[in-house]
């Protein structure tokens, strides 16, 4: 059974439970999603163990696995050449990630999400569209960024419509904050991009303040120094359409990683 944070049991004495940007709740899987976990997870999924450093490029080496076959999880190799690879954090139901992967078969994508129904939905989308350039992780994105990805291993990262945690007492749960941008600076190569989007204007203002304050490592690509226009290669998400229906403005923030490109 999937657990909420409060159901995971007491932490060892002297340790503080980390503040997470999500609360896990068990969602009911459809029969199709249950089949996806049984048959498609071995093909597209990555069973990452916190503390193990991944080599993202090697995750795509074995893309012809059949149902029931489980690949060995690759570890980092300093001599391996990394492909152009992008990460979406919190992909929801995965439709937008699948659309980007279908539109850009030359790119490779990692998607991380904690909620099982969304993961199952993406697995089915990958099968339906015949895609092989996506790998899926079900874990805490912050843990993955901290412990699982090598430095400068990503060409870009996406954070589309994260939970805005609108109540003041919950703002500490928002994922985009200064420490998060330190993690982004570590894993995104010089010249790579970080792209966030939200339809919650107060959160957009906080995002812009945090990203602007990270000026030592990230530069705003918007000439105005504010929000960017939605690029053509970012699909409209269900959250965006819902926000538009409610009259919410959508804000895109696109920042480029500073530094000399290799």
Secondary structure as UniProt FT lines:
FT   HELIX           5..7
FT   TURN            13..14
FT   HELIX           31..35
FT   HELIX           36..40
FT   HELIX           41..44
FT   STRAND          45..46
FT   TURN            50..51
FT   HELIX           56..60
FT   TURN            67..68
FT   TURN            78..79
FT   STRAND          85..89
FT   TURN            92..93
FT   HELIX           95..103
FT   TURN            105..106
FT   STRAND          108..112
FT   HELIX           116..129
FT   STRAND          134..137
FT   HELIX           141..143
FT   HELIX           144..148
FT   TURN            151..152
FT   STRAND          154..160
FT   HELIX           168..173
FT   HELIX           178..187
FT   STRAND          188..198
FT   HELIX           201..213
FT   TURN            214..217
FT   STRAND          218..220
FT   TURN            223..224
FT   TURN            232..233
FT   HELIX           238..245
FT   TURN            246..247
FT   STRAND          251..257
//
